[in-house]
Amino acid sequence: MNRVVESARLASFGAAYFFAAGAFMSYWPVWLRNRGITDAEIGTLFMARQLVGVAAMLGMGFIAHKLGRLRSLLFGLSILAVVMLVGYEFSYTFLALMLVGLIWGVVWSPIMALYDGVLVNEARARGFVYGRLRLWGSVAFIAGTLTCGVTVDRVGPPSVLFVGLAGVVLLVPFALLLPAGERHDPAKPRHAPFGLFELFRNKPFVLFMVGAGFCQSSHAVLYSFGTLTWRSAGIDDVTISMLWGESVAVEILMMLGSGWIVARIGVTGLIGLGLVCGLVRWTGMAFTTDLPVLILLQALHAGTFAACHLGAMAFIQRALPPGGVALGQSIYYALGTGATQAVIYQFAGILYERYGQHAFLGMTVISAVGLVCVILLARRWSGGPIVGTASQPA
């Protein structure tokens, strides 16, 4: 089959997913507030969904490991995602939204992790470049954000659900275009060459989890209340959608230059860069909604998200032996970012209800704590494996 066609088949599912994610990430709090949900309740909904998502990611990862057949899992989850979005449309109370949101978290959260597994396997087997396949997801995210901004501006907040639904519905046929996947060879070892508790007793790994996890979790106020803050300041929805799109555009640029950057500042330098950008970005957002300044602050997403993500993946690949990379990634996604972000979502809701825009300062504090951990990591980690060998100061 033509490689262009194969690439399109692989990328289409991710494009549909990120189109919906672009709509939900930028405007879901607006939809919730339109349903009469308070700021503290928004934080609770985000936290609860994130917590069940953590358990779902671990559970679905185990099922995928045992059964293989990722396409079937993704197809089934995609159908359930459509059903749950329809359920959201008929939910008008906090308890109803909580119930639907918990099920939605179980369904939606594992999809990206499983899809990433498909991409990694196909990139290795067929010689594709993983980043180029994921690039179309970033483009679709921008499209989803802009589409949602325009429709909310012209139609109103209820349209958020339908824009997201358009992307989720497309997941169903696009899932069928993915490779079926194969059952795992039972003769191959399935476990990392180290114990789980051994990993958590390793100080460099714990420092990494806190540093990188806090960097990603520091986006909680932005993801929950960024759009609400900017709307309150009189910024129109089309402009807000462009601010969200800008953050992903600079993220793409960082991804494209990742090899050059990591060669010059190193793995801990990348994570540290993200946290330093967080100190500037969140402090600035706590005190201004001036559009030119927001444009500059949104450009720092290249650091707070992309640089940290690249540094985290590089750390896992270099610090863990090949047989332990999958386990390390699962722990990082589920606990380092997932569970941590769930707690900070609730913290963000409480802060925002009491202090409004100044809640961003809480994310500045979180970034500062993460930066201290990364500085300690740089001193303890030699740049090589941390399990099975003695760690040396960098």
C-alpha positions as CSV (number, residue, x, y, z in Angstrom):
1,M,0.0,0.0,0.0
2,N,1.2,3.5,-0.8
3,R,3.0,5.0,2.2
4,V,1.0,8.3,1.9
5,V,-2.2,6.3,2.2
6,E,-0.9,4.3,5.2
7,S,0.2,7.5,6.9
8,A,-3.2,9.1,6.3
9,R,-4.9,6.0,7.8
10,L,-2.8,6.2,10.9
11,A,-3.0,9.9,11.3
12,S,-6.8,10.3,10.7
13,F,-7.8,8.8,14.1
14,G,-5.5,11.2,16.0
15,A,-6.7,14.1,13.9
16,A,-10.3,13.4,14.9
17,Y,-9.3,12.9,18.6
18,F,-7.4,16.2,18.8
19,F,-10.1,18.1,16.9
20,A,-12.5,17.2,19.7
21,A,-9.8,17.8,22.4
22,G,-9.2,21.3,21.0
23,A,-12.9,22.1,21.4
24,F,-13.1,20.6,24.9
25,M,-9.9,21.9,26.3
26,S,-10.6,25.5,25.3
27,Y,-14.4,25.8,25.9
28,W,-15.6,23.0,28.1
29,P,-15.6,25.2,31.2
30,V,-17.8,27.7,29.3
31,W,-20.3,24.9,28.5
32,L,-20.3,23.9,32.2
33,R,-20.8,27.4,33.5
34,N,-23.7,27.8,30.9
35,R,-25.3,24.8,32.7
36,G,-25.1,26.6,36.0
37,I,-22.0,24.9,37.4
38,T,-20.0,27.0,39.9
39,D,-16.2,27.5,39.7
40,A,-15.5,25.2,42.6
41,E,-17.8,22.5,41.1
42,I,-15.9,22.8,37.8
43,G,-12.7,22.0,39.6
44,T,-14.4,19.1,41.3
45,L,-15.7,17.7,38.0
46,F,-12.2,18.0,36.4
47,M,-10.6,16.3,39.4
48,A,-13.0,13.4,39.5
49,R,-12.8,12.8,35.7
50,Q,-9.0,12.9,35.9
51,L,-8.9,10.4,38.8
52,V,-11.0,7.8,37.2
53,G,-9.0,8.5,34.0
54,V,-5.8,7.5,35.8
55,A,-7.4,4.1,36.9
56,A,-8.8,3.6,33.4
57,M,-5.4,4.2,31.7
58,L,-3.7,1.7,33.9
59,G,-6.6,-0.8,33.5
60,M,-6.9,-0.5,29.7
61,G,-3.1,-0.7,29.4
62,F,-3.2,-4.0,31.2
63,I,-6.0,-5.3,29.0
64,A,-4.2,-4.2,25.9
65,H,-1.0,-5.9,27.1
66,K,-2.9,-9.1,27.7
67,L,-5.1,-9.2,24.6
68,G,-3.5,-7.0,22.0
69,R,-6.0,-6.1,19.3
70,L,-5.7,-2.3,19.9
71,R,-8.0,-1.5,17.0
72,S,-10.9,-3.4,18.7
73,L,-10.4,-1.6,22.0
74,L,-10.2,1.8,20.3
75,F,-13.3,1.1,18.2
76,G,-15.3,0.1,21.3
77,L,-14.1,3.1,23.3
78,S,-15.0,5.4,20.4
79,I,-18.6,4.1,20.3
80,L,-18.9,4.6,24.1
81,A,-17.5,8.1,23.8
82,V,-20.3,9.0,21.4
83,V,-22.9,7.6,23.8
84,M,-21.5,9.6,26.7
85,L,-21.4,12.9,24.9
86,V,-25.1,12.3,24.1
87,G,-25.5,11.7,27.8
88,Y,-23.9,15.1,28.6
89,E,-26.5,16.8,26.4
90,F,-29.3,15.6,28.8
91,S,-27.4,16.3,32.0
92,Y,-28.4,19.5,33.8
93,T,-27.5,19.1,37.5
94,F,-24.1,18.8,39.2
95,L,-24.8,15.2,40.2
96,A,-25.9,14.2,36.7
97,L,-22.8,15.8,35.2
98,M,-20.6,14.1,37.8
99,L,-22.0,10.7,36.9
100,V,-21.6,11.2,33.2
101,G,-18.2,12.7,33.7
102,L,-16.9,9.8,35.6
103,I,-18.0,7.4,32.9
104,W,-16.6,9.8,30.3
105,G,-13.2,9.8,32.1
106,V,-13.1,6.0,32.0
107,V,-13.8,6.0,28.2
108,W,-11.9,9.1,27.0
109,S,-8.7,9.0,29.0
110,P,-7.3,5.7,27.7
111,I,-7.9,6.4,24.0
112,M,-4.9,8.6,23.5
113,A,-2.5,6.3,25.3
114,L,-3.7,3.3,23.3
115,Y,-3.5,5.2,20.0
116,D,0.0,6.3,20.9
117,G,0.9,2.6,21.3
118,V,-0.4,2.0,17.7
119,L,1.7,4.8,16.3
120,V,4.9,3.8,18.1
121,N,4.5,0.2,16.9
122,E,3.7,1.2,13.3
123,A,6.5,3.8,13.2
124,R,9.0,1.1,14.3
125,A,7.7,-1.6,12.0
126,R,7.2,0.6,8.8
127,G,9.8,3.2,9.2
128,F,7.5,6.1,9.8
129,V,8.5,9.2,11.8
130,Y,6.3,9.3,14.9
131,G,6.4,13.1,15.2
132,R,5.2,13.6,11.6
133,L,2.2,11.3,12.3
134,R,1.3,13.2,15.5
135,L,1.8,16.5,13.8
136,W,-1.6,16.2,12.1
137,G,-3.1,15.9,15.6
138,S,-1.7,19.3,16.5
139,V,-3.1,20.8,13.3
140,A,-6.5,19.3,14.1
141,F,-6.4,20.6,17.6
142,I,-5.9,24.2,16.3
143,A,-8.8,23.6,13.9
144,G,-11.1,22.3,16.7
145,T,-10.2,25.3,18.9
146,L,-10.9,27.8,16.1
147,T,-14.1,26.1,15.0
148,C,-15.3,26.1,18.6
149,G,-14.5,29.8,19.1
150,V,-16.3,30.8,16.0
151,T,-19.4,28.7,16.8
152,V,-19.6,29.9,20.4
153,D,-19.3,33.5,19.2
154,R,-22.1,33.1,16.7
155,V,-24.3,30.4,18.3
156,G,-23.5,30.4,22.0
157,P,-22.0,28.0,24.6
158,P,-24.2,25.0,23.9
159,S,-22.4,24.6,20.6
160,V,-19.3,23.4,22.4
161,L,-20.7,19.9,22.9
162,F,-21.7,19.6,19.2
163,V,-18.3,20.7,17.9
164,G,-16.6,18.2,20.1
165,L,-19.1,15.5,19.1
166,A,-18.2,16.0,15.4
167,G,-14.7,14.9,16.1
168,V,-15.7,12.0,18.4
169,V,-18.2,10.6,15.9
170,L,-15.3,10.4,13.3
171,L,-13.3,8.3,15.7
172,V,-15.6,5.4,15.0
173,P,-14.9,4.9,11.3
174,F,-11.3,6.0,11.6
175,A,-10.7,3.4,14.3
176,L,-11.5,0.8,11.7
177,L,-8.7,2.1,9.5
178,L,-6.1,1.3,12.1
179,P,-4.1,-1.9,12.0
180,A,-5.7,-4.7,14.0
181,G,-2.6,-5.3,16.1
182,E,-1.3,-8.7,17.0
183,R,-1.5,-10.8,20.2
184,H,1.6,-10.6,22.3
185,D,4.1,-13.5,22.1
186,P,3.7,-15.2,25.5
187,A,7.3,-16.3,25.2
188,K,8.5,-12.7,25.5
189,P,9.1,-11.2,28.9
190,R,6.4,-8.8,29.9
191,H,7.9,-7.2,33.0
192,A,10.5,-4.5,33.5
193,P,13.8,-5.8,34.8
194,F,13.2,-4.1,38.2
195,G,10.4,-4.0,40.8
196,L,7.8,-1.2,41.0
197,F,8.8,-0.4,44.6
198,E,12.4,-0.3,43.6
199,L,11.5,2.4,41.1
200,F,9.7,4.5,43.7
201,R,12.5,4.2,46.2
202,N,14.9,5.6,43.5
203,K,15.4,9.3,44.4
204,P,16.2,10.5,40.8
205,F,13.0,8.9,39.6
206,V,10.9,10.5,42.3
207,L,12.4,13.9,41.7
208,F,11.7,13.5,38.0
209,M,8.1,12.5,38.7
210,V,7.5,15.6,40.9
211,G,9.4,18.0,38.7
212,A,7.9,17.0,35.3
213,G,4.5,16.2,36.9
214,F,4.2,19.6,38.5
215,C,5.2,21.3,35.3
216,Q,2.4,19.6,33.4
217,S,-0.1,20.0,36.2
218,S,0.6,23.7,36.5
219,H,-1.7,24.2,33.5
220,A,-4.7,23.4,35.7
221,V,-6.0,26.9,36.1
222,L,-5.4,27.7,32.4
223,Y,-7.2,24.6,31.3
224,S,-10.1,25.0,33.7
225,F,-10.5,28.8,33.8
226,G,-8.4,30.4,31.1
227,T,-11.2,30.9,28.7
228,L,-13.6,32.1,31.4
229,T,-11.0,34.7,32.6
230,W,-10.5,36.0,29.1
231,R,-14.2,36.2,28.3
232,S,-14.8,38.1,31.5
233,A,-12.1,40.6,30.4
234,G,-14.1,41.3,27.2
235,I,-12.0,39.3,24.8
236,D,-14.2,37.8,22.0
237,D,-14.4,34.1,21.5
238,V,-12.7,34.1,18.1
239,T,-9.7,35.8,19.6
240,I,-9.7,33.4,22.5
241,S,-9.7,30.4,20.1
242,M,-6.7,32.0,18.3
243,L,-4.9,32.3,21.6
244,W,-5.4,28.5,22.2
245,G,-4.4,27.8,18.6
246,E,-1.2,29.9,19.0
247,S,-0.1,27.7,22.0
248,V,-0.3,24.6,19.9
249,A,1.4,26.2,17.0
250,V,4.5,27.1,19.1
251,E,4.4,23.6,20.5
252,I,4.8,22.2,17.0
253,L,7.8,24.4,16.4
254,M,9.4,23.2,19.7
255,M,8.8,19.6,18.6
256,L,10.4,20.2,15.2
257,G,13.5,21.6,16.9
258,S,13.6,19.1,19.7
259,G,16.8,17.3,18.6
260,W,18.8,20.5,18.3
261,I,17.6,21.8,21.7
262,V,18.1,18.6,23.8
263,A,21.7,18.3,22.4
264,R,22.5,21.8,23.8
265,I,20.7,22.0,27.2
266,G,20.2,18.3,28.1
267,V,17.2,16.4,29.5
268,T,17.0,18.1,32.8
269,G,17.6,21.4,31.1
270,L,14.4,20.9,29.0
271,I,12.3,20.1,32.0
272,G,13.8,23.1,33.8
273,L,13.1,25.3,30.9
274,G,9.5,24.4,31.0
275,L,9.3,25.2,34.7
276,V,11.1,28.5,34.3
277,C,8.6,29.4,31.5
278,G,5.8,28.4,34.0
279,L,7.1,30.9,36.6
280,V,6.9,33.7,34.0
281,R,3.7,32.5,32.3
282,W,1.5,32.0,35.3
283,T,2.7,35.1,37.1
284,G,1.9,37.2,34.1
285,M,-1.5,35.6,33.7
286,A,-2.4,36.3,37.3
287,F,-2.1,40.1,36.7
288,T,-3.0,40.9,33.1
289,T,-5.5,40.2,30.4
290,D,-4.0,42.6,28.0
291,L,-4.1,40.9,24.6
292,P,-0.5,41.7,23.4
293,V,0.8,40.4,26.7
294,L,-1.4,37.3,26.5
295,I,0.0,36.5,23.0
296,L,3.5,36.5,24.5
297,L,2.5,34.5,27.5
298,Q,0.7,31.9,25.3
299,A,3.9,31.5,23.3
300,L,5.5,30.1,26.5
301,H,3.5,27.0,26.0
302,A,6.4,25.8,23.9
303,G,8.2,25.6,27.2
304,T,5.6,24.7,29.8
305,F,4.2,21.9,27.8
306,A,6.4,20.9,24.8
307,A,9.8,21.3,26.4
308,C,8.7,19.5,29.6
309,H,7.1,16.7,27.6
310,L,10.2,16.2,25.4
311,G,12.4,16.2,28.5
312,A,10.2,13.7,30.3
313,M,10.2,11.2,27.3
314,A,14.0,11.6,27.0
315,F,14.5,11.0,30.7
316,I,12.4,7.8,30.6
317,Q,14.3,6.5,27.6
318,R,17.7,7.2,29.0
319,A,17.2,6.5,32.7
320,L,15.3,3.2,32.3
321,P,16.5,0.0,30.5
322,P,14.7,-0.9,27.3
323,G,12.5,-3.5,29.0
324,G,11.3,-0.9,31.5
325,V,10.4,2.0,29.3
326,A,6.8,1.0,28.9
327,L,6.3,0.6,32.6
328,G,8.0,3.9,33.3
329,Q,5.8,5.7,30.8
330,S,2.7,4.2,32.2
331,I,3.6,5.3,35.7
332,Y,4.5,8.8,34.5
333,Y,1.3,9.3,32.5
334,A,-1.0,7.8,35.2
335,L,0.6,9.1,38.4
336,G,3.1,11.7,37.6
337,T,0.8,13.8,35.5
338,G,-2.7,12.2,35.7
339,A,-3.2,11.8,39.5
340,T,-1.2,15.0,40.3
341,Q,-3.2,17.0,37.8
342,A,-6.5,15.6,39.2
343,V,-5.6,16.9,42.7
344,I,-4.4,20.3,41.4
345,Y,-7.6,20.7,39.3
346,Q,-9.6,20.7,42.6
347,F,-7.1,23.1,44.1
348,A,-7.4,25.3,41.1
349,G,-11.2,25.4,41.4
350,I,-11.0,26.5,45.1
351,L,-8.4,29.1,44.3
352,Y,-10.3,30.5,41.4
353,E,-13.6,30.8,43.3
354,R,-11.9,32.7,46.1
355,Y,-9.3,34.8,44.2
356,G,-10.3,34.8,40.6
357,Q,-7.5,35.5,38.1
358,H,-4.9,35.6,40.9
359,A,-5.4,31.8,41.2
360,F,-2.7,31.6,38.5
361,L,-0.2,32.5,41.3
362,G,-0.9,29.1,42.8
363,M,0.5,27.6,39.6
364,T,3.6,29.8,39.9
365,V,4.2,28.2,43.3
366,I,3.7,24.7,41.9
367,S,6.2,25.5,39.1
368,A,8.7,26.7,41.7
369,V,8.5,23.5,43.7
370,G,8.9,21.5,40.5
371,L,12.0,23.6,39.5
372,V,13.7,22.8,42.9
373,C,13.1,19.1,42.3
374,V,14.6,19.3,38.8
375,I,17.7,21.2,40.1
376,L,18.2,18.4,42.6
377,L,17.6,15.8,39.9
378,A,20.4,17.4,37.8
379,R,22.8,17.1,40.7
380,R,21.9,13.4,41.4
381,W,21.4,12.0,37.9
382,S,24.5,11.2,35.7
383,G,22.4,10.9,32.5
384,G,22.4,7.1,32.4
385,P,20.3,4.3,33.8
386,I,19.0,4.8,37.3
387,V,17.9,1.3,38.1
388,G,20.5,-1.4,38.6
389,T,23.4,1.0,38.5
390,A,24.6,3.6,41.0
391,S,23.4,7.1,40.2
392,Q,26.2,9.7,40.1
393,P,25.9,13.4,40.5
394,A,25.6,15.2,37.2
